[in-house]
Amino acid sequence: MKATEANLLAFIKRSPQFVIPIYQRTYSWTDKECRQLWEDILRTGANEDISAHFVGSVVYIERGLYQVSSQSSLLVIDGQQRLTTITLLITALANALEGGGEPFDGFSQRKLRNFYLLNPEEEGEQHFKLILSQTDKTSLISILNQTELPKDYSIRVTENFKLFEQLLNERKDDLVTVCKGLAKLVVVDIALTRDRDNPQLIFESMNSTGRELSQADLIRNYILMGLEPKLQTKLYEQYWRPMEIEFGQEAYVTNFDGFMRYFLTVKTGTLPNVGEVYNTFKQHAQSPQVAEAGVESLVADIRNYVRYFCAMTLGAEPNAALKIAFQDLRELKVDVAYPFLMELYRDYDLKLLSQEDFLTAVRLVESYVFRRVICAIPTNSMNKTFATFGKALDKDAYLESIQAHLLLLPSYRRFPSDEEFKRAFGIKDLYKFRSRSYWLRRLENHQRKERVSIDEYTIEHILPQNENLSLAWKEALGEGWQQIHQTYLHTLGNLTLTGYNSEYSDKAFTAKRDMKGGFKESPLKLNQGLGAIEQWDETAIRHRADLLSTMALAVWIAPKVTHETLESYKSKPVKAGYSIADYSQLTAGTVRDLFEAFRKEILALDSCVTEEFLKLYIAYKAETNFVDVVPQAKRLRISLNMPFSEINDPRGICKDVSAVGRWGNGDVEIGLADLAELPYVMGLVRQALERQMGSL
């Protein structure tokens, strides 16, 4: 490696050509980064005391396996964003100087183009100082040649060029400062030698200015950078480039990292942390099975899952019914379910799952998420639920196994029953629900062939929101009108859709019902029956809530399998190897009384909690141990399976045993020797259970 400080313009001038390899990310600087560079150039150019401004490094390969085009081209490993941005700025500056002389030495239009933008004596691609990849390349060449942009032009290249044209036009009477600032830009010129330097390791270690590399950028480079050029080109053109096109320029930048995270969840059964996607991918790629199959198999696999992901998340699904179902999932923001749904889509694509069963499964996922939100069940357990869902599938009875698994999820991850959902849906504040257009649209369009666009309507409170109700409304509601208004205002029974919101205003119910365009004339399903109601009061609101919440059971369906079938999917209990009789400390006396009181309390925490007697301790589990108990002569030694730093223990009775060998799991130890301490101890135990439930 050779690293030297260099004036940026001099470096560009003496370099015959910079080539951005196909494995590099596309140009991605936004308005923010460009304006920052512009401000730095102006500040530097305006201050005679500033001799130079450092803008980062340019890392390239001089010769060897990675060389392309000609022996004089430099293959850029890092620095594409800066080189491209400076090229766009110089191009805009050259255009601004057309017929305008030379405001600063060396900055005429001809010199700018021939020194920094073009190789005037060369033809074809060699004519240009900078060759980008794919869409970026054709767009930059069009800008340099001042010809029409390609149909699928690069958004970032063209928008940033226009930005610099605008900024230069605003300073057209003072271009000297811009020229001086450009002349002071400095980079670190880093030349690699293929035989001695590892470009991949150097690329990973870069911490350049500008936009950070995404996890997807690192992954693409990891796959393609080290390959022989022909295979590199083949994999990019046949697999990676189609993925970029399928996402689209903007969505590729914003969504590909998320996709890769879900792809790895499918493959590993664990959702990687956002910042660990690249490392997780490397582990996956280096696993024996994947490595043996080869890099092309890996890239082809990623490409297939991109198709599934884009169908679900970007509206690319060709089947009409599935497309609508995926739209509903997107509006409900069910991102956490995508790993499971991608696995289902793969089997649907392979004809292992019928279209009808796939659609039912998608709707069940939607129902599961929506019902839990309505029933106010914490959602933080769903990562684990969907990451591991595939392990529960019986692909010989695909849909049945999905439904059975949903019904058998433990209480904190449960699928809310019809009764629980109906009750909660009828009384929840749905007006402040984050996706109220979603539930209104789903109710209105249920079993409709001619779908209603909810965007054309506004939400209507039949009983008005105005706290200063008219006398007519107070009389209609009765003596407890204030309590009724407070209780039912934003609930299901009092909400509907209308195109006449301003006309309805705070009018009495009968006026809203009978006016032109009123409830009697409304074609909306949500307004059916309102035209026959004489008085809008608590009884009417509750009755309508009951009707609509009953309808909701058919919209957000529950799994349906027979009792016998469900029983067949239940795990068979493992015969216990030990029992309470195997613990001499629990035969009788104070410790036995303590234990019986403790086990009663802990088993009552949640129906999912199970008890297992082991050789050396008694374990209490949700899905894994959260509390272990070792009976001793005068007390119970209790281990909580959580980090000591996370326990909230105002009395300070917990002990950090993270560095001490103990029977049991966890870093927190408590001693229980007195029944009077049990309520406080159970508060600590509850923290361990809630932590486990929250991470599942």
N, C-alpha and C positions, 0 to 999 in steps of 0.2 A: 504494500500500500504506500502511495506517495501522496502526502497532504501538504498543500502550500496555500498561503493567502494570495488572493488574486483580485484585481479590479474586475468587476463583473462584465463590463462592456468589452474590455480588452480580452477577457477569457472567451467571450462569445465570438469576437472578431477573429481570433486565431484558431478557433475550433472549426473544422470543415463542416461538421453536421452533428446534431444531437438526435438520437432516435429513441423514442419511448417504446420499450418492448411490450408485446401484447399482454403479458401477465401483469403489467402495472394497472392500477386503478385509473379510471378516466379522470380528466381534469375536473376538480371538484371545488375550487375556491369560489366563495360566494361574494356578494356585495361587501360583507363585513371585512373579509381579509383583503380584498382589493382596496377598499377605502383606507384601511390601516397602512398598507404599503404606500398609497398615494400621500397620506399625511406625513409618513416618514420621509418620503422624497422631498416634499415641500419644505419640511422643517430643516432637513439637511442642506438643501439648496439655498435656503435663505440665510443660513448662519455660516459666516466665513470662518468661525472658530472650529466648526466641525469638519474634520478632514476626510472622514469616511463613515459609512453606515453599513454595518454587517447585516446581511439578510439570510444567512444560513449557509448550507453546504450543497455542493453538487457532486454526487458520487457516480462514477461511471466506470465501465470496463473498456480498457484500451484495445485489447486483442484477446484471442482465444476462442473457446467454444461458443461464447455468447455473441461473437461478432456477427453482424448482419450487414447487408447492403454492399458495403465496400470496406476495405481495411482502414479507411480514414474516419469512418463514422464512430461516434462515441455512444455506447449503449447506456442510457441513464438508469441507474438503480435508485437514486434518491435526488430530488431537486426538480422533478417535473413541474410541480405547481408554480414554483418561482420562475422557472425558465419560460413557461407558457404565459404567465401573467406579464412578465417583462416584455415578451414578444408582442402581446396584444397592446400594451401601452406604447411601445415604440412604433408599432404599425399605425395606431391612432395619431401619434405625434407626427409621423411622416406625412400622413394624409393632411393634417392640419397645416403643415408647412408647404403644401403644394403652391409653387410660385411665390413663396414668401421668403426666400433667401435663407440665411444661416444665422439664427438669433444668438448662437453660441458656437464657439469653435468646434468643428466636427459634427455639427447637428443640422446639416442640410438634409432635405428630403432624400437626395441621391445617396449621400453617405450613410444615412440611417438604413436605407433599404439594402445597399450593397455590402455594408459592413456587418450588419446585425440580423438581417432578415433573409437575405438571399445569397446564393452563390452564383453571381451573374454569368460565369462562364460554363456553368453546368446545366444539364437538361434533365427532364423527368423529375423524380423525387429528389435527386441530388441537387436540384436547383434551390431547394429550401434549407435554411439553417436548422429548422426544427421540424421533425416529423413525429406527429402524435399518433395515436392508435385509433382505428375504427372511425366512428362518427366524428370524434374530435379532429382527426386528420383532415377529412374532407372539408370540414367547416373552416379550419384555420387556413387551408390552402385557398378556399374561396375568398376569405377575407383579404389574404395577401394579394391575390390576383384581382381583387375588386370585381368578382363575378357573382352570379346568383347563388345563394346558399342552397345546399342540397335539401331535398324534401324532409329527410329525417336529420335535421341539423342538431348540433350540440348546443343545448340550452345554456350551459355555463360559459362556453367559449363565446357565443354570440352576445349574451347579455353583458358579460364583463367588457367585451370590446365596445359595446354601446355606452357602458358606464364611463369608460375612459374618454370616448369621444365627447360625452357630455361634460366631464370634468375639465377637459382641455378647452372646450368651447367657452366655459365660464372664466377661463384664465387666458383667453386668446391674446390679450394685450400684455401678458407677462409670462411668456413661455421660457424665458431665460432661467427662472428659478427651477422649473421642471428639468431643464437640460442639465443644470448644475447638480441637482440632486441625483439624477440618473448617473452622472459621471462619477459620483462619489460612492456608488454601491460596491460593496466588497463581499466576496464569498470565500469559502474554503474549498479549494479545488482538490478533490480526492480521487485519485486514479487507482483502480484495482488491477491486479494481475491474476488472471484465472488460475494459474498454476499454484499461486501462493495464498490467495485470499478466498474466503468463503462468502460469496455475495449474500446468501440467505442469512447467515449469522449477522453480518454487517447490517443488512436491511432491518432485521428485527431489533437491533440495538439503537437504531436511529431515533433521535429525539429532536426533530427539526421544527422550525417555526411554522406557523400556518395551521391548517386543519390536520388533526391527528389521524393516523391511519386507523381505519375501522378494523374490527375483528375479521370481517369478510375480505378486506384488502390483504391482510396478513395470510389468510387461508388461501386465497387465489395465488399469491406469490409463492407460498409454501408448496403448492401442488405443481405449479408450472415452471418456476424459476430454474430448478435444477435439471430439467429435462433436455434431451437432445432436440435441437431446433425444429426438426420436422414433426416430431411427436408433440412438441410444445404447441406448434401451430395447429396441428390436427385437433388436439384436445380443446384448444381455445375456440376454434372456428366451429367444431361440431357440437360442443357441449356448453362451454362457458359463455360464448357470445350469444347463443340463443337464450340463455338464462337472463342475460342483461337486457336483451330485447323484450323478453316476456314481462319482466318487471317494469320496463320503461326507465328512462334516465333518472327521473326524480325518485320513483319508488325504489329503484335499485339502491340508491344511496341511503334511503331512510329505512327500508324494510329488510334488506338482505341479512343484516346481522341478526335480526329477530328470527328470520327463517332458519338460519344456521343453528341458532340456539334450540329451536324446536326439532330440527332434523337430528341433532345430537341426542336430544331427549328420547326420540324414537329408538335410536341405535343403542343408547346406554341405559335407558330406564331412569335417568336422573336429569333434572333440569339444571344445566350449568349456570353458575353465577355469570352475570352480564360481562364482567371483565375477564372471565376464564374460558370464554368460548374457543379462542384460538388454541390454548393449551389443551383443552379437552379434545378438540379436533385432532391435534397432533397425536394424542394418545390413541384415539380411534383409528387414525390412519396407520399407525405403527403396530396396531394389534395384529397378531399372527394371521387371523382369517382375512382381514382386509388387505394386509400387505401381500399375502399370497395371491389374492385375486388380482392385484395389480392396480396401477393408478387409473387406467382407463375405466375399469369397472367402478372404482370409487367415484370418479367424476360423472359417469353415466347415472349412477345411483342418485347423486345430488341433483342432477338435471331432472330426473323423473319426479323427485319430491318437490322441486320448484314448480313443476306443472300443477301438482296437487295444491300447493300452497297458494299459488296465484289464482287458481280457480276459486278458492275459498275466500281469499282476502282482497283480491283486486277485481272481482266481478267477471273473471274470465271463464266461468263455468258455462258450457254449452247447453246443458239440460235445464229447461225452464224452471221446473219445480225445485231442483237443487240450488239453482241460482238464487231464487227467492229465499230459500232456507239459509243460505250462506249470508245473504244480505241481512237477514234478521240477526244472525249471530254477530255480524260486524257491528250492527247498531247496539246490540246488547253488550258489546266489548267482551267477548268470550275468548280472548287470546290464549288464556291458560289451557283451553281444550284443544288447541291446534295440534300438539304432538299426537294425541289419540286420534283425532280426525284425519290427520295425514296417514296414519297407519290404516285406518278404515278405507281411505280413498285409494291407497295402494291396492288393497284387496278387491275393492270395487273395480279398479282398472284391470286387475288380473282375472276378473270374472269369478272371484271367490265369494263375492257379496253382491246380491242383486241390487238393482237401482232402487226398488221399492224398500228393501230392508235398509239400505244405506240412508235413504231419506228419513225413514222412521228413526234410525239411530241418531241422525243429526238433530231431529226434532226432540228426541229424548235428552240429548245434551243441552239443548236450549232450555227445555223445561226444567232440567235439574238445576241449572244456574239461576234461572229466573225465579223459580219457586224458593230457592234458598235465600235470594236477595229479599223477596217479599216477606219471608218468614224471619228475616233479620238473623240468619245463621252466619257467623263469620266465614268469610270466603278464603281465608289464608290457608286452609287445608287443601284447596283444590289443585295446587301445583302437584302435590304428591298423588292425589287421586287420579288425575289424568296421565301423569308420567308413568304410572304403574298399571294403568287400566288394561293395557294390552296383554299383560301376563294372565289375566283372568278369562281371556277369551277361549271359547271352544269353537273353532272354526268349522266344525261339522254341524254345529247348532248355533250359528253366529249371532243372530239377533236375540235368540233366547238367552244366550250366555251374557249378552250385554244387559238385558233387562234384569236378569237374576242378580248380576253383580251390583247394579244400581240399588236394587231393593235390599241387598245384604250389607250395604255400607254401614259402618257403625254410626252411632247416634250423632256424633259431632260432624260426620261427613254424610249424613243421611239424605235420602231423597224424600223431601217432605210429602206426607200423605195427602190425599185429596181433602180430608177433613181439616188438617193443619193449614194447608194452602188456602182453601176456600175461606176459612175464618180470618186469616191474616190479610188476604186480598180485599176483603170487604171493609176492613177498618183502617188500613194503612193510609198514610198521607201520600197519595199518588200524584198530587199536583207538583210536589217538590222532588219527585222521583227523577233521577238523573236522565232517564231516557223515556220521558212520558209520551213522546210521539211514538215510541216503539210499542208500548202496550196498547195505546189507543188504536194504532194501525192494525195490530194483530187481532184485536177484538173486532174491529170494524170489517176487516177483510176475511174473517174466518168463513170458509166455504163459499166465498164469492168468486165467481168466474170473471166478473167485471170489477176489477180492483179499484178501490177509492184511493186517490192521492191525498194523504193527510195534510200535505204541505199547503193545500188550497183552503184549509179550514183553521180555525183557532179553537182553543179549549174554552169551554163555557162552564161557569159555575151557575147551576140552575138557581140555587140559593146564593145570592150575590156575595162577593167578598167584602163589600162595604160594611164596616162595623156599625155605621149609623143607618140601620135598616129602616125602611118606611113603616108607617103604622100598619099598612096592609100586610106586610111580611111578618111583623110582630104578632098580629092577630092570627095569621095562618099557622105560625109555629106554636103559639100558645104561651102559657105562663113562663115556661122555662126556655124562652127563645134564645137567650144569651148562651146557655149551656149547649143547646142544640147547634147553634151557629158555630161555636168553638169546637164541638166534637165532630161534626159531619162535613164541615165546609169543604175540605180538600180530599174527601174520601170518594171511593168508587161510585157510590149511589148518587152523588151530587155533581159529578163531572160528565161532560159530554162534548161533542163537537158541533160547531156551527159556522156558517158563513156570514151570520148576521150579528156578530158580537156587539158591534157598536149600536145597532138598532135595539138589541135586547137591553143593553145597559143594566140598570138595577130595577127594571120593571117588575111588576107582580107576575107570579107564575101564570095566571090565566091570560095576561097580556102577551107573554112570550109564547104561550101555547097557541093562541088564536090569531095573532097578527100575520100579515103576509110574509111567507117564508118562515113562519113559526114552527113549533114542534109538530103540529098536526100535519103540516105539509112537507116535513123533512123526509128526504129519501134515505137518510142514513140509518143503518141498522142500530146504531147506538141510541137513536131517538125513538125507536119503535116502542109503542105503548104509552109514551108521554102525552100524546094527544087525547087519551081516554082518562087521564087522571084529573080529578076535580080540585084537589088541594095538595100543595107541596109542603109536607111536614115531616116529622121524624119517622112516622110509619111509612110514608111514601119513599123516603130516602133508603130506609132499611130494606124495604121490599125490592126496590130496584137493585140495590147492592147484592141482594141474594140472587136475583135473576142473572146479573152479569157475572158474579163469581161462580155460579153454576156453569155458565157458558165458558168461563175461563178454564174449567176442568177439561173441556174438549179441545181447547186451544193449546194449553200447556199440558200435554198428556202425561200420564203416569205409566210406568211399565206394567204390563199385564201378563203374568204367568200363573199357572195353577199352584196351589199349595204344595202338591206332591212334587212338582217340578222344582219349586224353590227349595224344598227340603233336600232334593238330590244334589243341589249345588252347595249346600252348607258343608263347611269343613268338618270332618269327622273328629270328635274329641280324642286327644291322645290320652291313653291310660296313664294315670299318675303313678310315678315311681315312688313317691314319698307322700306322707300325710302328716297331719298335726301330731299324730302319735309318735313320729320319729324325732320329735324335739322334746328332750327331757325337761327343758326349762318351762314347757307349756303344759305339763301334766296337771298342775293345779296351782292355786295361790295367786299372789298379787300380779306377777308377770302374765299369767294366763288371763286374768281379768283385764289387764291393760291391752293385751293382744286382741281379745274379743271385741273390746270397745273400739280399738283402732281399725280392725278389719271391717266392722260394721259401717264405720264412717267412710272408709275409703271405697268400699264397694258401692256405697250410695252416691258417690260423686257423679258417676255416669254409668249407663247400662253397658257401655263398651268395656268397662274395667273388669279384668279377669284376675284370678288368683292362682298361683302355681307354687307348690311346695317342692323345693329342690333340696339337694343334700345339705347345703350349708346355709341357705337363706330362703326366705319366702318372697316371691316376686309378684308385684302388681303391675299389670300391663294394660296399655291401650292397644297399640300394635307392637310395641316393644316395652321393655321395663322402664317405668318412670319412678318407681319406688321399690326398694328392696329392704327387707327387715331381717335382722339377725337377733333372735331371742337370746338374752344373757341372764345371768343369775338375778339381777335386781332391776333390769330395765330392758327396753327394746332399743337396739341400735339401728337407726333408720338412715338409709342412703338415698339421696335424691339425685336422679340422673339429669343434672344440669350443671353448667359452669358456676363456680362459687361467686364469680363477679356479677352474676345476673340475679342472685337471690335477694329478695327484699326482706330483711330480717331486723326490724327495729330493736328487738331485745338483745340481739347479738348472741343467740344460742347456737347458731350454726358453726360448724368447724370445716375448714378447708382441708380436705384429705387428698387433693389432686396429686401430691407427691408421696402419698403413704399407701402401702399395700393394704387392701381391705377386701373382704368378701362383699360383693354387691357392686352395683354400677353407679357411677356419678362422682362428682367432686365435692358434694355437700353431705355432711354427716350431722345427725341430730340424735340426742339421747332423750328417750321418753320414759320417765320413772314415776310420774304422778298423773293421775287422771285429770287433775285440774289444769294441766298443761296441754291437754288434748286439743281444745279448740284452736289454740295458737299454732300448734304443730300442724293441724289440718290446713291452716291457712298457708303454711309453707309447702305442704304436700300438693295443695291445689295449684301452686305456681308451677311445679314440675309437670303436672298433668296438662295444664293450659299451654305450657311451652311446647310439649310434645304434640298436642293437638294442633297448635298453630303452625308447626313446621311440617305437618303431614299433608 
